[in-house]
């Protein structure tokens, strides 16, 4: 064992060197500069100092915007679940009707995941106008790609014994999915859905900056008008909202798992 370890060590050192070189090249191409960062710290400090204390003068209006952000995330996540379910089944190797459907569903899932919510939101803003509806659609399309891929992989990894047992009774595909597949994957699916909802709340905040509704619009407006104290209030309200939702999700996960 010691000889084998000594034999493999030089080979792995080469891999480490290659990885290190690639990482350093990425830093260099990205323009990373510790000097620039240190020079910019005083400006960052000014921004932070100007933001204190937080200005909650428009608390009622900001609360309504936060509520709208949560509503966008809930509706977008729910619509993503509805969209992702049939596509995820079609993208699973063991339940897809034929290779063409499998390839199409997989390609569709990869495509929706590869495009940022911001870009999708800009497209929907152009199509349906400014407001929360465009943000809802952007979250639904992007989240459907992630959820659909997880659905497909979860279905592919289920125990074949239960599927064969129910299939032998003459059950249809829908019955097999309902009684053999769903009970096995439901806890994992719910966990991923809750996680995606948390992500969508943060994403909905950012989408507001491109006119897709929610608290993000108030945040970008405050920053552009140099109202940093109000911007800090918005950030604090967002953090509180995310913290509350995280606690709710933890309780739901504890009951399910």
BELGIFEN-V373154 format. One record per backbone hydrogen bond with DSSP energy under -1.0 kcal/mol. NH is the residue of the N-H (numbers start at 1). CO is the residue of the C=O. If there is no record, write none. Layout:
[[NH & CO] [NH & CO]]
This chain:
[[5 & 1] [6 & 2] [7 & 3] [8 & 4] [9 & 5] [12 & 8] [13 & 9] [14 & 10] [15 & 11] [16 & 12] [17 & 13] [18 & 14] [19 & 15] [20 & 16] [21 & 17] [22 & 18] [23 & 19] [24 & 20] [25 & 21] [26 & 22] [27 & 23] [28 & 24] [29 & 25] [30 & 26] [31 & 28] [32 & 27] [37 & 33] [38 & 34] [39 & 35] [40 & 36] [44 & 40] [45 & 41] [46 & 42] [47 & 43] [48 & 44] [49 & 45] [50 & 46] [52 & 49] [55 & 229] [59 & 56] [62 & 58] [63 & 59] [64 & 60] [65 & 61] [66 & 62] [67 & 63] [68 & 64] [69 & 65] [70 & 66] [71 & 67] [72 & 68] [73 & 69] [74 & 70] [75 & 71] [76 & 72] [77 & 73] [78 & 74] [79 & 75] [80 & 76] [81 & 77] [82 & 78] [83 & 79] [84 & 80] [85 & 81] [87 & 83] [88 & 84] [89 & 85] [90 & 86] [91 & 87] [92 & 89] [95 & 92] [96 & 92] [102 & 98] [103 & 99] [104 & 100] [105 & 101] [106 & 102] [107 & 103] [108 & 104] [109 & 105] [110 & 106] [111 & 107] [112 & 108] [113 & 109] [114 & 110] [120 & 116] [121 & 117] [122 & 118] [123 & 119] [124 & 120] [125 & 121] [126 & 122] [127 & 123] [128 & 124] [129 & 125] [131 & 211] [135 & 131] [136 & 132] [137 & 133] [138 & 134] [139 & 135] [140 & 136] [141 & 137] [142 & 138] [143 & 139] [144 & 140] [145 & 141] [146 & 142] [147 & 143] [148 & 144] [149 & 145] [150 & 146] [151 & 147] [152 & 148] [153 & 149] [154 & 150] [155 & 151] [156 & 152] [157 & 153] [158 & 155] [164 & 160] [165 & 161] [166 & 162] [167 & 163] [168 & 164] [170 & 167] [171 & 166] [176 & 172] [177 & 173] [178 & 174] [179 & 175] [180 & 176] [181 & 176] [182 & 177] [185 & 181] [186 & 182] [189 & 185] [190 & 186] [191 & 187] [192 & 188] [193 & 189] [194 & 190] [195 & 191] [196 & 192] [197 & 193] [198 & 194] [199 & 195] [200 & 196] [201 & 197] [202 & 198] [203 & 199] [204 & 200] [205 & 201] [206 & 202] [207 & 203] [208 & 204] [209 & 206] [210 & 207] [211 & 208] [212 & 207] [217 & 214] [219 & 215] [220 & 216] [221 & 217] [222 & 218] [223 & 219] [224 & 220] [225 & 221] [226 & 223] [227 & 222] [228 & 226] [231 & 227] [232 & 228] [233 & 229] [234 & 230] [235 & 231] [236 & 232] [237 & 233] [238 & 234] [239 & 235] [240 & 236] [241 & 237] [242 & 238] [243 & 239] [244 & 240] [245 & 241] [246 & 242] [247 & 243] [248 & 244] [249 & 245] [250 & 246] [251 & 247] [252 & 248] [253 & 249] [254 & 250] [255 & 251] [256 & 252] [257 & 253]]
